[in-house]
């Protein structure tokens, strides 16, 4: 009985050790996986992931689909943000991870929304693998990675939705904290910025009024 127990204990320990340090069980790195992949564009062209993502400081994985209403609302904002980054030559790129129901739907979505970014091919096993790895249960989701594959934010969607082009600056802050749905409900950073600008203008008007009334006296 003791021998059987010891044998069972040794087997469990061996399996545990294999899971921890065994071959093929290293930490998943999405950027490394994407570098091995041939990515596609809305215009039908293909590009090697390694060359397309080289020297990118940030890579955003965009989990989305045309049938999703919130996705269709957010996608134009992300397209605008991404294209603005490209115009400024900022080291940023989006990789689309489709949840569309077919390859045709994915292609129509990309062309219809004028997505100039990259996408994992619909038939590629990596598409489902990345969804599973990041435990994406709802869309739209925007996972922000640095160039080495480290997760900067597990959902940077609200940064882009609330800050627009200023989101890129926010990501570079050493004290970066992702905005959330709660921020969106409260109006987020944009509303705060508008409020501070309005307060500043109001204060200036009051000051100018005081100065003009003093001059009149």
C-alpha positions as CSV (number, residue, x, y, z in Angstrom):
1,X,0.0,0.0,0.0
2,X,2.8,2.4,0.9
3,X,4.6,1.5,-2.3
4,X,1.5,2.3,-4.3
5,X,1.0,5.6,-2.5
6,X,4.7,6.6,-3.1
7,X,4.5,5.6,-6.8
8,X,1.3,7.8,-7.2
9,X,3.0,10.7,-5.4
10,X,6.0,10.5,-7.6
11,X,3.9,10.4,-10.8
12,X,1.9,13.5,-9.6
13,X,5.1,15.4,-8.8
14,X,6.5,14.4,-12.2
15,X,3.4,15.7,-14.1
16,X,3.4,18.9,-12.1
17,X,7.1,19.5,-12.9
18,X,6.4,18.8,-16.6
19,X,3.5,21.3,-16.6
20,X,5.7,24.0,-14.9
21,X,8.8,23.7,-17.0
22,X,8.2,21.0,-19.6
23,X,8.7,21.7,-23.3
24,X,6.0,23.4,-25.2
25,X,4.4,24.8,-22.0
26,X,6.3,28.1,-21.9
27,X,4.4,31.4,-21.5
28,X,2.3,32.2,-24.5
29,X,3.6,35.2,-26.4
30,X,1.1,36.7,-28.8
31,X,3.7,38.9,-30.6
32,X,6.0,36.0,-31.2
33,X,3.1,33.9,-32.5
34,X,2.0,36.8,-34.8
35,X,5.6,37.2,-36.1
36,X,5.3,33.6,-37.4
37,X,2.0,34.2,-39.1
38,X,1.2,35.6,-42.6
39,X,-1.3,38.4,-41.8
40,X,-3.9,39.8,-44.2
41,X,-5.2,43.2,-45.1
42,X,-8.6,44.5,-46.3
43,X,-7.2,45.0,-49.8
44,X,-6.5,41.3,-50.0
45,X,-2.7,41.6,-49.7
46,X,-0.7,39.4,-47.4
47,X,2.3,40.4,-45.3
48,X,4.7,38.6,-43.0
49,X,3.9,39.3,-39.4
50,X,7.6,39.6,-38.5
51,X,8.2,42.4,-40.9
52,X,4.8,44.2,-40.4
53,X,5.2,44.3,-36.6
54,X,8.9,44.9,-36.4
55,X,9.9,47.9,-34.2
56,X,6.3,48.5,-33.0
57,X,6.1,49.9,-29.5
58,X,2.5,48.9,-29.1
59,X,0.3,46.3,-30.8
60,X,-3.4,46.2,-30.2
61,X,-5.3,43.0,-30.6
62,X,-8.8,43.9,-31.7
63,X,-11.4,41.3,-31.0
64,X,-14.5,42.3,-32.9
65,X,-17.2,41.2,-35.4
66,X,-19.6,42.9,-37.8
67,X,-22.7,41.3,-36.2
68,X,-21.9,43.0,-32.9
69,X,-23.6,46.4,-32.5
70,X,-21.1,47.8,-29.9
71,X,-18.3,46.8,-32.2
72,X,-19.8,48.7,-35.2
73,X,-20.1,51.7,-32.9
74,X,-16.5,51.5,-31.7
75,X,-14.7,50.4,-34.9
76,X,-14.8,53.8,-36.7
77,X,-13.2,55.4,-33.6
78,X,-10.4,52.8,-33.6
79,X,-9.9,53.2,-37.4
80,X,-9.6,57.0,-36.9
81,X,-7.2,56.5,-34.0
82,X,-5.0,54.0,-35.8
83,X,-4.9,56.1,-39.0
84,X,-3.9,59.2,-37.0
85,X,-1.1,57.2,-35.4
86,X,0.1,56.0,-38.8
87,X,0.1,59.6,-40.1
88,X,2.3,60.6,-37.2
89,X,4.6,57.6,-37.8
90,X,3.9,56.4,-34.3
91,X,5.1,52.8,-33.7
92,X,1.6,51.4,-33.2
93,X,-0.4,48.8,-35.1
94,X,-3.7,47.0,-34.7
95,X,-4.2,43.3,-35.5
96,X,-7.8,42.2,-36.0
97,X,-9.0,39.0,-34.5
98,X,-12.3,38.3,-36.1
99,X,-15.3,36.7,-34.5
100,X,-17.4,37.0,-37.7
101,X,-19.4,34.0,-38.8
102,X,-17.5,33.5,-42.0
103,X,-14.4,34.6,-44.0
104,X,-16.7,36.6,-46.3
105,X,-18.3,38.5,-43.4
106,X,-14.8,39.3,-42.0
107,X,-13.7,40.6,-45.4
108,X,-16.8,42.7,-45.8
109,X,-16.4,44.1,-42.3
110,X,-12.8,45.1,-43.0
111,X,-13.5,46.7,-46.4
112,X,-16.7,48.4,-45.2
113,X,-15.0,50.0,-42.2
114,X,-11.9,50.9,-44.2
115,X,-9.6,49.0,-41.8
116,X,-6.0,49.6,-42.9
117,X,-4.6,47.4,-40.2
118,X,-3.6,43.8,-40.2
119,X,-5.7,40.7,-39.5
120,X,-5.2,37.1,-38.6
121,X,-6.5,35.0,-41.5
122,X,-9.9,33.6,-40.8
123,X,-8.8,30.0,-41.3
124,X,-5.7,30.3,-39.1
125,X,-5.7,28.2,-35.9
126,X,-4.0,31.2,-34.3
127,X,-7.2,33.2,-34.4
128,X,-9.0,30.9,-32.0
129,X,-5.9,30.2,-30.0
130,X,-5.4,33.9,-29.2
131,X,-9.1,34.3,-28.3
132,X,-8.7,31.4,-25.8
133,X,-5.4,32.6,-24.5
134,X,-6.8,36.1,-23.6
135,X,-10.1,34.6,-22.4
136,X,-12.1,36.9,-24.5
137,X,-15.8,36.4,-23.5
138,X,-17.2,39.6,-24.9
139,X,-16.6,42.0,-27.8
140,X,-15.4,44.5,-28.6
141,X,-12.2,44.0,-26.7
142,X,-8.9,45.7,-27.3
143,X,-5.9,44.1,-25.7
144,X,-2.9,46.3,-25.7
145,X,0.6,44.7,-25.9
146,X,4.1,46.1,-25.9
147,X,6.5,45.2,-28.6
148,X,7.8,42.2,-26.5
149,X,4.3,40.8,-26.0
150,X,3.7,42.0,-22.5
151,X,0.1,43.0,-21.7
152,X,-0.1,46.7,-21.1
153,X,-3.9,46.6,-20.8
154,X,-6.4,43.8,-21.1
155,X,-9.0,46.2,-22.5
156,X,-7.8,49.6,-23.9
157,X,-11.1,50.1,-25.6
158,X,-12.2,52.8,-23.2
159,X,-8.9,54.7,-23.5
160,X,-9.5,55.1,-27.3
161,X,-13.2,55.7,-26.9
162,X,-12.9,58.4,-24.2
163,X,-9.5,60.0,-25.0
164,X,-9.3,59.6,-28.8
165,X,-5.8,60.5,-30.1
166,X,-4.6,61.3,-26.5
167,X,-4.8,57.6,-25.6
168,X,-1.3,57.0,-27.1
169,X,0.2,59.6,-24.7
170,X,-1.7,58.0,-21.8
171,X,-0.2,54.6,-22.6
172,X,3.3,56.0,-22.3
173,X,2.8,57.3,-18.7
174,X,4.6,55.3,-16.0
175,X,1.5,55.6,-13.9
176,X,-0.8,54.4,-16.7
177,X,-4.1,53.0,-15.5
178,X,-6.7,51.8,-18.1
179,X,-10.0,53.7,-18.3
180,X,-13.1,51.5,-17.7
181,X,-16.8,51.2,-18.4
182,X,-17.4,53.1,-15.1
183,X,-15.4,56.0,-16.5
184,X,-17.5,55.9,-19.6
185,X,-20.7,56.0,-17.6
186,X,-19.4,59.1,-15.7
187,X,-18.4,60.7,-19.0
188,X,-14.7,59.8,-18.6
189,X,-11.7,61.9,-19.2
190,X,-13.2,63.7,-22.2
191,X,-16.0,65.1,-20.1
192,X,-13.6,66.1,-17.3
193,X,-11.4,67.8,-19.9
194,X,-14.3,69.7,-21.3
195,X,-15.4,70.7,-17.9
196,X,-12.0,72.0,-17.0
197,X,-11.8,73.9,-20.2
198,X,-15.3,75.4,-19.7
199,X,-14.4,76.3,-16.1
200,X,-11.2,78.0,-17.4
201,X,-13.1,80.0,-19.9
202,X,-15.8,80.9,-17.4
203,X,-13.2,82.0,-14.9
204,X,-11.5,84.1,-17.6
205,X,-14.8,85.8,-18.5
206,X,-15.4,86.6,-14.8
207,X,-11.9,88.0,-14.4
208,X,-12.3,90.1,-17.6
209,X,-15.7,91.4,-16.4
210,X,-14.2,92.4,-13.0
211,X,-11.4,94.2,-14.8
212,X,-13.8,96.1,-17.2
213,X,-16.0,97.1,-14.3
214,X,-13.0,98.4,-12.3
215,X,-12.0,100.5,-15.4
216,X,-15.5,101.9,-15.7
217,X,-15.4,103.0,-12.1
